[in-house]
Amino acid sequence: MEKSISILVVGGGSAGMVAAITAARQGCTVTVLERMQRVGKKLLATGNGRCNLTNLHCTPENYHGGYPGFVESVFAQFDVPATLEFFRKLGVEPRAEDDGKVYPRSGQAASVLDVLRDEMDRLGVQVIAEARAQSLIRRGSGFECHCTNETAWSAQHVILAAGGQSTPNLGSNGTGYKLAQQIGHTIIEPTPALVQICLAAPFLKHLAGQKLQGTASLSADGDPCGSASGELLFADYGISGLPILHLSRHVSRPPRDGAAMVLQLDLFPEWSVEDLEMKIQERIAAAPEKTAEFCFVGLLPKRTIAVLLREAGIEDIQRPCGALEAAAVQALAKLLKGWRIPCSGTKSWMDAQVTSGGVHVREINPETLESKCTPGVFLCGELLDIDGDCGGYNLQWAWSSGHVAAIHAAKMTQL
């Protein structure tokens, strides 16, 4: 069975829904093929169910990939203010919170999905759920997309918005890469990003659930990769928290094959090693009879003290702190400023918020998002080798790229 339309959108996620709405507003007949039982399942999970719509501080520096500057021309056509106005007109009142993060005032991701679905219905966009796209081929002046249920769809133009591989249970499972390869595109190996880091250390079960404030840094064979500050959360597999999510792409995609990735934690970024050593000596002098372990209650979270003392080479943690040698105090101060823990990888795709890698952007027109390999096909969202920092940046890329792809696909349809 074959059906013909103006624009076929493959993927009903955030980018796909905005693309469908934008194209329909230009007068195109639009059909969306969605692999899951309904569109937008992943959107419901964003922002811990509150939907971090965008970030007021969005700049190209917040994006990563082979060519992060690729986002500039897209954002020039549909930026953060345009996005906020788009959602206001749909009924979503935005509210800015810490660090420029913007959420719907309702506090519910479901309300964002509801207005997007309602607008697609109002515009006559046809949504076909449980439609698993299997192949995309050029047929005459248009395209044919065949699904696994033996349904084929003909369209003048196609927008590929099938996402990456992160959280495949919510929709994206890498199908879009296969379709892109069929029309001649190169795929940069996808790896998990914005994901927890796994560590190789014997004390993880003891620290599981423990929160610390500090600065995390990553190195590969000793070469710095990046750093970020904030709350750090230990788990039995390793470590999480916003700083860790920001750094995780370096672990899942190390600069060199086999590079030794090491996480370094500075638990007192506000003090120098010398300042910290002096404060430790002051604590010891104030109560030399206290045990080495109890001496640090009030300075360090209680469950971390024994681990940190032993990591610094202080095995007898019940000895009086006044008996600690100067070298032991110095070693502890250095550890608290630079606790090095080997990385063993990251958590799986099921835990990743976004995909690093994807369709090589050198094969995409940066102004229109049209494929250079197969003109008439447009690509957007997480499918491309563009991923953003945590904090609303990835949804902004989805909204902007979906809108831009649809605007230019609609223009071609009207020629």
Helices and strands as residue ranges (DSSP letters): E 2-10, H 14-25, E 30-33, H 41-45, G 46-49, E 54-55, G 60-62, E 63-64, G 68-70, H 71-77, H 80-90, E 94-96, G 98-100, E 101-104, H 109-123, E 126-128, E 133-139, E 142-147, E 152-160, G 168-170, H 175-182, E 187-193, E 197-199, H 204-207, E 211-220, E 223-234, E 238-240, H 242-252, E 261-266, H 273-286, H 292-295, H 302-311, G 321-323, H 326-337, E 339-346, E 354-359, G 361-363, E 377-379, G 381-383, E 387-388, H 393-413
